[in-house]
């Protein structure tokens, strides 16, 4: 009898432990995921600072900065890059070019917007909006510091600029050149869409005889 009661009590305890574990595990898993993302973002921020500013200057600055401030600043670096990447400045500039290049002969030759109708309604703006790929946006945002560093070292390596200045200049050159090519590509895609014509299907000889 005592053995049976002990067994029932043990089973109840084990069931309660299982229930408690099932309730706590989602929170623990979420905490692990959030912690992993946080420390990954902080590590990326530290690597980015060393890449952009130079290893010695970045390490010196991080050593002289309050540790609590670093815990806030470092993870915000990849987040800021991703948020900046979501700003669709190319589309806004393309709309501006589409409206006003018809009045400037040189720009009208480069960006032949005279083939398109003026944009006066919000319905036409749908043609400019391309599908946003989250993985492409994420990779482009996180690779921007590396790309800016490479371009800065290639173009301004022999100058007297500091490591940070070369990276900033390289990033500006890269963003500007990429933006110009993207705008040019999208402009011509819009022109191709607006000038597309539907041609009647040619009838065959057999169809004409029937």
C-alpha positions in Angstrom: 0.0 0.0 0.0 2.8 2.4 0.9 4.6 1.5 -2.2 1.6 2.2 -4.3 1.1 5.7 -2.7 4.8 6.5 -3.2 4.5 5.5 -6.9 1.4 7.6 -7.4 3.1 10.6 -5.7 6.3 10.1 -7.8 4.3 10.0 -11.0 2.4 13.2 -10.1 5.7 15.0 -9.4 7.1 13.8 -12.7 4.0 14.9 -14.5 4.1 18.3 -12.9 7.8 18.6 -13.8 7.0 17.7 -17.4 4.3 20.3 -17.5 6.5 22.9 -16.0 9.3 22.1 -18.4 6.9 22.3 -21.4 5.8 25.7 -20.2 9.3 27.1 -19.6 11.1 25.7 -22.6 9.6 28.1 -25.2 10.7 31.1 -23.0 14.2 29.5 -22.6 14.5 28.8 -26.3 13.4 32.4 -27.1 16.0 33.7 -24.6 18.7 31.6 -26.3 17.7 32.9 -29.7 17.6 36.5 -28.6 21.0 36.1 -26.8 22.5 34.5 -29.9 21.3 37.3 -32.1 22.4 40.0 -29.7 26.0 38.6 -29.3 26.2 38.0 -33.1 25.2 41.6 -33.7 27.7 42.8 -31.1 30.5 40.8 -32.7 29.6 42.0 -36.1 29.6 45.6 -34.8 33.1 45.1 -33.3 34.4 43.6 -36.5 32.9 46.4 -38.5 34.5 49.0 -36.4 37.9 47.4 -36.7 37.4 47.1 -40.5 36.2 50.7 -41.0 38.4 52.5 -38.5 41.5 50.3 -38.5 42.2 47.6 -36.0 44.4 49.7 -33.6 42.2 52.7 -33.6 39.0 50.6 -33.1 40.5 48.6 -30.2 41.8 51.8 -28.5 38.4 53.5 -28.8 36.6 50.4 -27.5 39.0 50.1 -24.6 38.4 53.8 -23.7 34.6 53.5 -24.0 32.3 52.5 -21.2 31.4 48.8 -21.4 27.7 49.5 -21.0 27.8 52.0 -23.9 29.6 49.4 -26.1 26.8 46.9 -25.3 24.3 49.3 -26.7 26.4 50.7 -29.6 27.9 47.6 -31.1 24.6 45.7 -31.7 23.0 48.8 -33.2 25.6 48.9 -36.0 24.1 46.0 -38.1 20.5 47.2 -37.2 21.3 50.7 -38.5 22.7 49.3 -41.7 19.6 47.2 -42.3 17.3 50.1 -41.5 19.2 52.4 -43.9 19.0 49.8 -46.6 15.2 49.8 -46.4 15.1 53.5 -47.4 14.2 53.3 -51.0 15.9 56.6 -52.1 16.5 55.2 -55.6 12.8 55.0 -56.3 12.2 58.6 -55.1 15.1 59.9 -57.2 13.8 57.9 -60.2 10.3 59.5 -59.8 12.0 63.0 -59.8 14.1 62.1 -62.9 10.9 60.8 -64.6 9.1 64.1 -64.0 11.7 66.6 -64.8 14.2 65.2 -67.3 12.0 66.0 -70.2 12.8 69.7 -69.7 16.6 69.2 -69.8 17.9 68.0 -73.2 21.1 66.4 -71.9 19.3 64.4 -69.2 16.5 63.6 -71.7 19.2 61.9 -73.9 20.7 59.9 -71.1 17.4 59.1 -69.4 14.8 59.2 -72.3 11.8 59.9 -70.2 10.1 61.6 -73.1 8.9 58.2 -74.2 6.8 57.9 -71.1 3.8 59.7 -69.9 4.2 62.2 -67.0 3.6 60.7 -63.6 0.7 62.6 -62.1 -1.1 59.9 -60.1 -0.1 57.5 -57.4 -1.4 54.6 -59.6 1.6 54.9 -61.9 4.1 54.7 -59.1 3.4 51.0 -58.8 5.4 50.4 -62.0 8.5 51.6 -60.2 8.3 49.5 -57.1 10.3 46.3 -57.4 9.9 43.3 -55.3 12.0 43.5 -52.2 14.0 40.3 -51.4 14.7 40.2 -47.7 17.8 38.0 -48.0 19.2 40.3 -50.7 18.5 43.4 -48.6 20.1 41.7 -45.5 23.2 40.7 -47.4 23.7 44.0 -49.1 23.3 45.9 -45.8 25.8 43.7 -43.9 28.3 43.7 -46.7 28.2 47.5 -47.2 31.1 48.2 -44.7 33.3 45.6 -46.4 32.5 46.9 -49.8 33.1 50.5 -48.7 36.5 49.5 -47.3 37.6 47.7 -50.4 36.5 50.6 -52.7 38.1 53.2 -50.5 41.4 51.3 -50.4 41.3 50.9 -54.2 40.5 54.5 -55.0 42.2 56.4 -52.2 45.0 54.2 -51.1 47.7 56.6 -52.2 46.1 59.7 -50.5 46.7 61.1 -47.1 43.2 60.3 -45.9 42.8 58.3 -42.7 41.4 54.8 -42.7 37.9 56.0 -41.6 37.9 58.8 -44.3 38.9 56.3 -47.0 36.1 54.0 -46.0 33.5 56.8 -45.9 34.6 58.1 -49.4 34.6 54.5 -50.7 31.1 53.9 -49.4 29.8 57.2 -51.0 31.4 56.3 -54.3 29.9 52.8 -54.2 26.4 53.9 -53.2 26.4 56.7 -55.9 27.6 54.5 -58.7 25.3 51.7 -57.8 22.4 54.1 -57.5 23.0 55.6 -60.9 23.1 52.2 -62.6 20.0 51.0 -60.7 18.1 54.2 -61.7 19.2 53.8 -65.3 18.1 50.2 -65.4 14.7 50.8 -63.8 14.0 53.8 -66.1 14.6 51.7 -69.2 12.5 48.9 -67.7 9.6 51.3 -67.2 10.0 52.6 -70.8 10.0 49.0 -72.1 6.8 48.3 -70.2 5.0 51.4 -71.3 6.0 51.0 -75.0 5.2 47.4 -75.2 2.5 46.5 -77.8 0.3 43.5 -78.3 0.6 42.1 -81.9 -2.2 40.1 -83.5 -1.5 36.4 -83.8 -0.7 35.7 -87.5 -3.2 33.4 -89.2 -1.8 30.4 -91.0 -2.7 29.3 -94.5 -4.8 26.4 -93.3 -6.9 28.8 -91.1 -7.4 31.1 -94.0 -8.6 28.3 -96.3 -11.2 27.2 -93.7 
